[in-house]
Amino acid sequence: MLWATLALQLFFTLSRASQTILSQTGSSQYSAYDDGLFTPMEDLNALSETTFSVLSHPVFPNYAVRIKKTAFCDDTVKAYTGYIDIEARHIFFYFFESRNDPDTDDVIFWTNGGPGCSSSLGLFMELGPCRISDDNGTSFHPESWNTNANIFFVDQPIGVGFSYADYGETVSTTEEGAKDIAAFVFVFFEHFSKFKGRGFHIAGESYGGRYVPVFAAEVYDQNAKLTAAGYTPINLTSVMIGNGITDFYNQMSSAWDMQCTAASVPPALSIADCVYIKSLIPRCEKRLKESCVDTFDAIDCAAAATFCESAIRTPYFKAERNPYDISKACDQEGLRDNLCYPVTAHIRSYLSRPDVREMLGVDDSVPLNFTSCSSDVGYAFRAQLDSFRLTQNYIGGLLERGVRALIYVGTYDWTCNWVGNERWTRALEWSGQAEFSAEPLRPWAIGNDFTKGRAGVSRSAKGLTFITIDEAGHMVPYDKPKEALDIVQRWLSGASF
């Protein structure tokens, strides 16, 4: 969910797959649907609420999908849970049908960031069909994104949320994880062919700014191979990124703008601190460009990144402000314990309950105490310098191929803020750059009804849209659910802002 976990780590420390599953877990627990010759399951209604069905496909013999009905969260729609099994690696997912028309509505794939944070945070705190706000369990969420779309929430990579590995396997780069996601989407759509040709949107938040472009590119490139082999490609329509970290170079210095100017709220740091930080920005940018951008040298890039984060970002924590909502206070203890949002403790408690885990079909090997964000996964990605890759170029490549991109940002977020996101979208090198950059920022309102006030500003051209949401923090659907749903509904329909 939260790219700032990387900075916080620095700060605080300165089908063979289906056959394998059956042999490991016992055939009495699972019903193997594929007997060796591919036969699509077709009907989600055929799934059981008590046992998993195991789906596979000969194109990806090392992948399988365990899936079952799971009646919870929203009794107005059908819900499903399960695992993406990649030999000894197992990725947990939730799938909810649309409240409107599941047989025709588009499909959204959602991932939180971190790296290492569970998408249960997006599900139960932000945009899912139910929310958890106390110890009483789930409650209906009227502004869920499944209002007009079918939606996946995925705990990826392994080691995140309810996902696990049999023998200690790990995934530590976004490119590794992308292959698993692309294969899963294909297998799912092949079995439930009513989704074939449906608009497919890959969405995410925070470190999702890195995940989403790479995942989408993998799906797009995989499509070419599948089409050549006679299979139906995934109709990848767009990517949606909320308060993301996509272009580390153009976004790094924006922390200064947020904490030292009135970009959103009055400055949080002292004049002396801000003057000192500003003097270091040119050196930071020079070192990042030389070591991470122009050429990638792991040792020098790591040193440059450490210097920049320490010089520009770390001083913010002296102000004891919430890094995900600069308008609110949050001390270091609150940041460590619950990411400055006590509701995350209720989510952890709910997902640690034995009855809930049994209902969802969580594997017995997953630790009993649920963890919202895995520090081990975060450290592994950081060791590979995964966040210091030129992810924005994937966005450029997708746009050139007709895949639209929505970049939405809450104006109160500090860690992946609107200043940096506007900066990188204007700097993005692609054929529509000049036209996009020349567009002014225009105000927008829910339903275009400005009598109820402005909701933010937007800029759009050639398939790329940048939009802000006034007074929302890092988790826009949590702070401004009506505005977030309005954005998504317009985006899915192709309407302008």
GUTORVO-349816 format. One record per residue (C-alpha): residue number from 1; residue in one letter; x, y, z. Coordinates in steps of 0.02 Angstrom, whole numbers, plus 50000, padded with zeros to 5 digits. Layout:
<recs>
{NUM; A; {X; Y; Z}}
...
</recs>
This chain:
<recs>
{1; M; {50000; 50000; 50000}}
{2; L; {50127; 50124; 50055}}
{3; W; {50288; 50165; 49964}}
{4; A; {50345; 50261; 50117}}
{5; T; {50383; 50096; 50204}}
{6; L; {50546; 50100; 50105}}
{7; A; {50592; 50268; 50176}}
{8; L; {50533; 50216; 50348}}
{9; Q; {50647; 50064; 50346}}
{10; L; {50792; 50180; 50311}}
{11; F; {50730; 50301; 50440}}
{12; F; {50702; 50179; 50581}}
{13; T; {50867; 50087; 50551}}
{14; L; {50964; 50229; 50467}}
{15; S; {49989; 48612; 49279}}
{16; R; {50094; 48531; 49372}}
{17; A; {50053; 48657; 49499}}
{18; S; {49879; 48586; 49530}}
{19; Q; {49950; 48410; 49547}}
{20; T; {50075; 48475; 49673}}
{21; I; {49935; 48556; 49772}}
{22; L; {49834; 48398; 49777}}
{23; S; {49981; 48293; 49833}}
{24; Q; {50027; 48417; 49969}}
{25; T; {49856; 48456; 50039}}
{26; G; {49757; 48299; 50009}}
{27; S; {49629; 48272; 49871}}
{28; S; {49487; 48269; 49998}}
{29; Q; {49503; 48458; 50021}}
{30; Y; {49505; 48507; 49839}}
{31; S; {49412; 48460; 49680}}
{32; A; {49529; 48458; 49530}}
{33; Y; {49430; 48524; 49384}}
{34; D; {49558; 48498; 49246}}
{35; D; {49596; 48314; 49212}}
{36; G; {49739; 48348; 49091}}
{37; L; {49641; 48403; 48937}}
{38; F; {49590; 48584; 48950}}
{39; T; {49405; 48607; 48979}}
{40; P; {49350; 48779; 49039}}
{41; M; {49245; 48782; 49195}}
{42; E; {49142; 48926; 49123}}
{43; D; {49018; 48953; 49264}}
{44; L; {49070; 49036; 49427}}
{45; N; {48909; 48970; 49502}}
{46; A; {48981; 48795; 49489}}
{47; L; {49109; 48837; 49622}}
{48; S; {49087; 48766; 49797}}
{49; E; {49081; 48863; 49960}}
{50; T; {49165; 48722; 50056}}
{51; T; {49302; 48658; 49940}}
{52; F; {49421; 48736; 49816}}
{53; S; {49412; 48699; 49631}}
{54; V; {49583; 48694; 49548}}
{55; L; {49597; 48774; 49377}}
{56; S; {49744; 48757; 49259}}
{57; H; {49789; 48783; 49076}}
{58; P; {49916; 48698; 48963}}
{59; V; {49993; 48865; 48910}}
{60; F; {50054; 48890; 49089}}
{61; P; {50085; 48714; 49156}}
{62; N; {50169; 48777; 49315}}
{63; Y; {50021; 48886; 49363}}
{64; A; {49853; 48844; 49440}}
{65; V; {49711; 48937; 49523}}
{66; R; {49623; 48874; 49680}}
{67; I; {49455; 48960; 49696}}
{68; K; {49294; 48945; 49794}}
{69; K; {49137; 49044; 49833}}
{70; T; {49151; 49146; 49992}}
{71; A; {48992; 49226; 50056}}
{72; F; {49050; 49378; 50154}}
{73; C; {49075; 49565; 50149}}
{74; D; {48932; 49612; 50031}}
{75; D; {48776; 49505; 50019}}
{76; T; {48718; 49598; 49863}}
{77; V; {48853; 49517; 49754}}
{78; K; {48944; 49353; 49735}}
{79; A; {49119; 49343; 49808}}
{80; Y; {49262; 49220; 49783}}
{81; T; {49431; 49190; 49864}}
{82; G; {49578; 49080; 49826}}
{83; Y; {49759; 49062; 49780}}
{84; I; {49865; 49083; 49626}}
{85; D; {49981; 48933; 49639}}
{86; I; {50150; 48943; 49553}}
{87; E; {50227; 48777; 49601}}
{88; A; {50284; 48811; 49780}}
{89; R; {50227; 48994; 49783}}
{90; H; {50048; 49042; 49825}}
{91; I; {49968; 49214; 49803}}
{92; F; {49802; 49250; 49889}}
{93; F; {49660; 49345; 49804}}
{94; Y; {49482; 49406; 49828}}
{95; F; {49362; 49429; 49682}}
{96; F; {49196; 49522; 49691}}
{97; E; {49068; 49533; 49553}}
{98; S; {48995; 49700; 49501}}
{99; R; {48841; 49767; 49590}}
{100; N; {48777; 49827; 49422}}
{101; D; {48796; 49694; 49287}}
{102; P; {48936; 49567; 49314}}
{103; D; {48903; 49492; 49143}}
{104; T; {48948; 49652; 49049}}
{105; D; {49044; 49767; 49166}}
{106; D; {49233; 49790; 49154}}
{107; V; {49359; 49703; 49268}}
{108; I; {49479; 49794; 49384}}
{109; F; {49635; 49715; 49458}}
{110; W; {49688; 49806; 49618}}
{111; T; {49851; 49795; 49714}}
{112; N; {49913; 49893; 49862}}
{113; G; {50095; 49941; 49873}}
{114; G; {50228; 49945; 50006}}
{115; P; {50312; 49848; 49934}}
{116; G; {50246; 49717; 50052}}
{117; C; {50073; 49782; 50098}}
{118; S; {49917; 49676; 50085}}
{119; S; {49776; 49726; 49967}}
{120; S; {49657; 49690; 50111}}
{121; L; {49693; 49871; 50157}}
{122; G; {49621; 49927; 49992}}
{123; L; {49476; 49806; 50014}}
{124; F; {49426; 49840; 50194}}
{125; M; {49484; 50021; 50213}}
{126; E; {49466; 50104; 50045}}
{127; L; {49374; 50046; 49889}}
{128; G; {49304; 49874; 49927}}
{129; P; {49121; 49824; 49946}}
{130; C; {49136; 49825; 50135}}
{131; R; {49237; 49915; 50266}}
{132; I; {49302; 49872; 50438}}
{133; S; {49297; 50021; 50555}}
{134; D; {49290; 49934; 50725}}
{135; D; {49294; 49761; 50806}}
{136; N; {49117; 49718; 50749}}
{137; G; {49172; 49653; 50580}}
{138; T; {49124; 49715; 50407}}
{139; S; {48994; 49843; 50354}}
{140; F; {48923; 49884; 50183}}
{141; H; {49019; 50016; 50085}}
{142; P; {48906; 50110; 49963}}
{143; E; {49048; 50194; 49865}}
{144; S; {49137; 50032; 49823}}
{145; W; {49223; 50021; 49654}}
{146; N; {49124; 49864; 49618}}
{147; T; {48973; 49978; 49595}}
{148; N; {49005; 49963; 49409}}
{149; A; {49149; 49840; 49394}}
{150; N; {49205; 49665; 49439}}
{151; I; {49360; 49680; 49547}}
{152; F; {49508; 49579; 49609}}
{153; F; {49608; 49619; 49766}}
{154; V; {49774; 49527; 49767}}
{155; D; {49902; 49498; 49905}}
{156; Q; {50061; 49503; 49803}}
{157; P; {50201; 49457; 49798}}
{158; I; {50220; 49301; 49905}}
{159; G; {50251; 49343; 50087}}
{160; V; {50116; 49477; 50084}}
{161; G; {49952; 49456; 50180}}
{162; F; {49887; 49277; 50161}}
{163; S; {50011; 49233; 50024}}
{164; Y; {50148; 49108; 50064}}
{165; A; {50285; 48995; 49998}}
{166; D; {50317; 48812; 50036}}
{167; Y; {50506; 48816; 50048}}
{168; G; {50553; 48996; 50083}}
{169; E; {50545; 49056; 49903}}
{170; T; {50541; 49245; 49880}}
{171; V; {50504; 49374; 49747}}
{172; S; {50606; 49533; 49760}}
{173; T; {50579; 49627; 49596}}
{174; T; {50424; 49695; 49513}}
{175; E; {50470; 49613; 49348}}
{176; E; {50470; 49441; 49432}}
{177; G; {50299; 49472; 49507}}
{178; A; {50228; 49534; 49342}}
{179; K; {50246; 49365; 49258}}
{180; D; {50142; 49282; 49395}}
{181; I; {50003; 49409; 49381}}
{182; A; {49994; 49403; 49191}}
{183; A; {49983; 49213; 49191}}
{184; F; {49847; 49214; 49325}}
{185; V; {49738; 49336; 49228}}
{186; F; {49750; 49229; 49072}}
{187; V; {49706; 49067; 49162}}
{188; F; {49558; 49149; 49249}}
{189; F; {49488; 49224; 49089}}
{190; E; {49512; 49061; 48994}}
{191; H; {49408; 48967; 49122}}
{192; F; {49274; 49100; 49142}}
{193; S; {49260; 49152; 48961}}
{194; K; {49118; 49274; 48990}}
{195; F; {49256; 49397; 49040}}
{196; K; {49348; 49377; 48875}}
{197; G; {49352; 49540; 48780}}
{198; R; {49293; 49637; 48932}}
{199; G; {49386; 49797; 48971}}
{200; F; {49526; 49756; 49094}}
{201; H; {49604; 49890; 49205}}
{202; I; {49756; 49867; 49316}}
{203; A; {49751; 49983; 49466}}
{204; G; {49852; 50014; 49621}}
{205; E; {49914; 50138; 49749}}
{206; S; {50080; 50201; 49815}}
{207; Y; {50211; 50071; 49764}}
{208; G; {50075; 50021; 49642}}
{209; G; {50150; 50164; 49542}}
{210; R; {50290; 50042; 49506}}
{211; Y; {50189; 49881; 49505}}
{212; V; {50047; 49935; 49392}}
{213; P; {50147; 49994; 49239}}
{214; V; {50258; 49839; 49241}}
{215; F; {50112; 49719; 49267}}
{216; A; {50016; 49802; 49126}}
{217; A; {50164; 49794; 49008}}
{218; E; {50183; 49608; 49046}}
{219; V; {49999; 49578; 49008}}
{220; Y; {50012; 49677; 48846}}
{221; D; {50170; 49589; 48787}}
{222; Q; {50100; 49419; 48838}}
{223; N; {49947; 49458; 48730}}
{224; A; {50051; 49460; 48573}}
{225; K; {50116; 49285; 48607}}
{226; L; {49943; 49220; 48653}}
{227; T; {49864; 49294; 48498}}
{228; A; {49996; 49213; 48389}}
{229; A; {49955; 49047; 48471}}
{230; G; {49769; 49068; 48435}}
{231; Y; {49709; 49122; 48608}}
{232; T; {49599; 49270; 48652}}
{233; P; {49705; 49416; 48716}}
{234; I; {49663; 49511; 48875}}
{235; N; {49577; 49674; 48829}}
{236; L; {49697; 49784; 48927}}
{237; T; {49610; 49952; 48924}}
{238; S; {49695; 50061; 49053}}
{239; V; {49803; 50080; 49206}}
{240; M; {49751; 50180; 49360}}
{241; I; {49878; 50238; 49489}}
{242; G; {49834; 50326; 49651}}
{243; N; {49967; 50428; 49741}}
{244; G; {50100; 50322; 49661}}
{245; I; {50289; 50319; 49654}}
{246; T; {50324; 50298; 49468}}
{247; D; {50470; 50413; 49425}}
{248; F; {50586; 50418; 49575}}
{249; Y; {50698; 50551; 49499}}
{250; N; {50566; 50681; 49460}}
{251; Q; {50469; 50643; 49619}}
{252; M; {50611; 50642; 49747}}
{253; S; {50630; 50829; 49773}}
{254; S; {50442; 50858; 49785}}
{255; A; {50450; 50812; 49969}}
{256; W; {50533; 50982; 49993}}
{257; D; {50388; 51071; 49906}}
{258; M; {50262; 50985; 50019}}
{259; Q; {50351; 51015; 50184}}
{260; C; {50428; 51185; 50149}}
{261; T; {50299; 51278; 50043}}
{262; A; {50111; 51301; 50046}}
{263; A; {50087; 51175; 49906}}
{264; S; {49945; 51099; 50009}}
{265; V; {49954; 51164; 50188}}
{266; P; {50069; 51289; 50275}}
{267; P; {50252; 51232; 50287}}
{268; A; {50284; 51095; 50415}}
{269; L; {50471; 51124; 50442}}
{270; S; {50572; 51271; 50505}}
{271; I; {50646; 51398; 50386}}
{272; A; {50822; 51342; 50435}}
{273; D; {50783; 51160; 50395}}
{274; C; {50703; 51206; 50229}}
{275; V; {50850; 51315; 50176}}
{276; Y; {50971; 51175; 50216}}
{277; I; {50868; 51041; 50127}}
{278; K; {50850; 51151; 49972}}
{279; S; {51039; 51173; 49962}}
{280; L; {51058; 50983; 49950}}
{281; I; {50931; 50954; 49810}}
{282; P; {51050; 50994; 49665}}
{283; R; {51179; 50872; 49734}}
{284; C; {51045; 50740; 49761}}
{285; E; {50977; 50756; 49585}}
{286; K; {51151; 50756; 49508}}
{287; R; {51198; 50595; 49598}}
{288; L; {51033; 50509; 49557}}
{289; K; {51048; 50556; 49374}}
{290; E; {51227; 50496; 49358}}
{291; S; {51208; 50334; 49456}}
{292; C; {51027; 50280; 49432}}
{293; V; {50962; 50363; 49274}}
{294; D; {51099; 50390; 49144}}
{295; T; {51184; 50228; 49193}}
{296; F; {51131; 50108; 49329}}
{297; D; {51269; 50066; 49451}}
{298; A; {51197; 49971; 49600}}
{299; I; {51325; 50029; 49727}}
{300; D; {51325; 50211; 49674}}
{301; C; {51136; 50216; 49650}}
{302; A; {51108; 50145; 49824}}
{303; A; {51226; 50276; 49897}}
{304; A; {51138; 50415; 49802}}
{305; A; {50966; 50354; 49856}}
{306; T; {51019; 50342; 50038}}
{307; F; {51090; 50518; 50032}}
{308; C; {50935; 50591; 49950}}
{309; E; {50811; 50507; 50068}}
{310; S; {50912; 50557; 50219}}
{311; A; {50935; 50736; 50161}}
{312; I; {50763; 50774; 50089}}
{313; R; {50636; 50654; 50163}}
{314; T; {50696; 50603; 50336}}
{315; P; {50685; 50780; 50413}}
{316; Y; {50497; 50777; 50388}}
{317; F; {50475; 50653; 50529}}
{318; K; {50536; 50780; 50655}}
{319; A; {50373; 50873; 50627}}
{320; E; {50273; 50721; 50687}}
{321; R; {50149; 50742; 50545}}
{322; N; {50061; 50598; 50459}}
{323; P; {50164; 50561; 50301}}
{324; Y; {50004; 50503; 50216}}
{325; D; {49904; 50657; 50264}}
{326; I; {50008; 50812; 50297}}
{327; S; {49859; 50900; 50377}}
{328; K; {49859; 50779; 50524}}
{329; A; {49976; 50739; 50667}}
{330; C; {50056; 50569; 50692}}
{331; D; {50205; 50524; 50799}}
{332; Q; {50333; 50389; 50766}}
{333; E; {50243; 50264; 50877}}
{334; G; {50081; 50283; 50781}}
{335; L; {50174; 50265; 50618}}
{336; R; {50256; 50103; 50674}}
{337; D; {50101; 50029; 50754}}
{338; N; {49962; 50066; 50629}}
{339; L; {50029; 50174; 50487}}
{340; C; {49946; 50322; 50575}}
{341; Y; {49774; 50244; 50546}}
{342; P; {49702; 50148; 50696}}
{343; V; {49578; 50063; 50578}}
{344; T; {49720; 49954; 50515}}
{345; A; {49726; 49871; 50687}}
{346; H; {49542; 49821; 50668}}
{347; I; {49579; 49747; 50497}}
{348; R; {49724; 49647; 50568}}
{349; S; {49615; 49584; 50710}}
{350; Y; {49475; 49532; 50592}}
{351; L; {49592; 49439; 50474}}
{352; S; {49675; 49350; 50621}}
{353; R; {49512; 49270; 50677}}
{354; P; {49508; 49081; 50649}}
{355; D; {49327; 49084; 50588}}
{356; V; {49367; 49219; 50459}}
{357; R; {49521; 49127; 50398}}
{358; E; {49420; 48967; 50379}}
{359; M; {49283; 49058; 50284}}
{360; L; {49410; 49135; 50165}}
{361; G; {49504; 48973; 50140}}
{362; V; {49670; 49035; 50208}}
{363; D; {49802; 48900; 50204}}
{364; D; {49848; 48828; 50374}}
{365; S; {50032; 48866; 50345}}
{366; V; {50000; 49054; 50350}}
{367; P; {50047; 49129; 50521}}
{368; L; {49897; 49154; 50635}}
{369; N; {49928; 49339; 50669}}
{370; F; {49889; 49436; 50511}}
{371; T; {50016; 49568; 50459}}
{372; S; {49960; 49714; 50351}}
{373; C; {50133; 49752; 50283}}
{374; S; {50281; 49632; 50275}}
{375; S; {50447; 49711; 50321}}
{376; D; {50538; 49559; 50247}}
{377; V; {50463; 49590; 50075}}
{378; G; {50502; 49775; 50089}}
{379; Y; {50683; 49742; 50134}}
{380; A; {50701; 49615; 49992}}
{381; F; {50639; 49740; 49862}}
{382; R; {50748; 49875; 49935}}
{383; A; {50901; 49763; 49926}}
{384; Q; {50869; 49746; 49738}}
{385; L; {50846; 49936; 49721}}
{386; D; {50681; 49894; 49638}}
{387; S; {50608; 50068; 49664}}
{388; F; {50751; 50151; 49572}}
{389; R; {50705; 50090; 49399}}
{390; L; {50635; 50195; 49257}}
{391; T; {50455; 50139; 49279}}
{392; Q; {50382; 50292; 49192}}
{393; N; {50447; 50223; 49027}}
{394; Y; {50323; 50080; 49043}}
{395; I; {50184; 50210; 49052}}
{396; G; {50253; 50291; 48895}}
{397; G; {50256; 50123; 48807}}
{398; L; {50078; 50083; 48857}}
{399; L; {50014; 50253; 48799}}
{400; E; {50099; 50230; 48630}}
{401; R; {50000; 50069; 48611}}
{402; G; {49831; 50143; 48654}}
{403; V; {49821; 50093; 48837}}
{404; R; {49755; 50242; 48936}}
{405; A; {49834; 50299; 49100}}
{406; L; {49748; 50385; 49247}}
{407; I; {49858; 50463; 49381}}
{408; Y; {49752; 50523; 49528}}
{409; V; {49825; 50606; 49682}}
{410; G; {49759; 50669; 49848}}
{411; T; {49828; 50843; 49884}}
{412; Y; {49863; 50808; 50069}}
{413; D; {49981; 50661; 50039}}
{414; W; {50163; 50697; 50076}}
{415; T; {50252; 50536; 50032}}
{416; C; {50190; 50516; 49851}}
{417; N; {50123; 50690; 49829}}
{418; W; {50032; 50785; 49692}}
{419; V; {50180; 50899; 49655}}
{420; G; {50294; 50755; 49610}}
{421; N; {50159; 50663; 49514}}
{422; E; {50118; 50817; 49410}}
{423; R; {50304; 50843; 49381}}
{424; W; {50336; 50669; 49312}}
{425; T; {50180; 50664; 49204}}
{426; R; {50235; 50825; 49118}}
{427; A; {50413; 50763; 49100}}
{428; L; {50361; 50594; 49027}}
{429; E; {50439; 50567; 48857}}
{430; W; {50310; 50503; 48732}}
{431; S; {50226; 50561; 48573}}
{432; G; {50090; 50654; 48669}}
{433; Q; {50208; 50747; 48786}}
{434; A; {50195; 50917; 48704}}
{435; E; {50006; 50913; 48692}}
{436; F; {49984; 50849; 48870}}
{437; S; {50105; 50976; 48946}}
{438; A; {50021; 51119; 48853}}
{439; E; {49852; 51080; 48931}}
{440; P; {49807; 51190; 49080}}
{441; L; {49747; 51118; 49244}}
{442; R; {49558; 51131; 49245}}
{443; P; {49442; 51116; 49397}}
{444; W; {49326; 50967; 49407}}
{445; A; {49177; 50924; 49518}}
{446; I; {49076; 50769; 49558}}
{447; G; {48955; 50743; 49416}}
{448; N; {49017; 50909; 49343}}
{449; D; {48905; 50994; 49472}}
{450; F; {49009; 51143; 49530}}
{451; T; {48867; 51207; 49639}}
{452; K; {48928; 51081; 49769}}
{453; G; {49108; 51141; 49757}}
{454; R; {49268; 51098; 49666}}
{455; A; {49339; 50924; 49693}}
{456; G; {49512; 50956; 49620}}
{457; V; {49599; 50995; 49456}}
{458; S; {49640; 50889; 49305}}
{459; R; {49742; 50885; 49145}}
{460; S; {49708; 50764; 49001}}
{461; A; {49774; 50731; 48827}}
{462; K; {49804; 50583; 48712}}
{463; G; {49748; 50452; 48839}}
{464; L; {49844; 50519; 48990}}
{465; T; {49748; 50601; 49133}}
{466; F; {49819; 50682; 49289}}
{467; I; {49692; 50728; 49421}}
{468; T; {49700; 50791; 49600}}
{469; I; {49574; 50766; 49739}}
{470; D; {49568; 50912; 49860}}
{471; E; {49599; 50874; 50044}}
{472; A; {49625; 50687; 50016}}
{473; G; {49778; 50599; 50082}}
{474; H; {49878; 50452; 50019}}
{475; M; {49725; 50338; 50018}}
{476; V; {49603; 50439; 49914}}
{477; P; {49455; 50316; 49922}}
{478; Y; {49469; 50315; 50112}}
{479; D; {49466; 50504; 50131}}
{480; K; {49354; 50549; 49983}}
{481; P; {49252; 50395; 49933}}
{482; K; {49122; 50490; 49831}}
{483; E; {49252; 50584; 49731}}
{484; A; {49353; 50425; 49703}}
{485; L; {49202; 50329; 49639}}
{486; D; {49153; 50473; 49524}}
{487; I; {49328; 50471; 49449}}
{488; V; {49326; 50283; 49422}}
{489; Q; {49152; 50281; 49347}}
{490; R; {49197; 50419; 49225}}
{491; W; {49359; 50333; 49182}}
{492; L; {49276; 50165; 49148}}
{493; S; {49145; 50248; 49038}}
{494; G; {49273; 50349; 48941}}
{495; A; {49199; 50516; 48996}}
{496; S; {49312; 50668; 49012}}
{497; F; {49352; 50771; 49166}}
</recs>
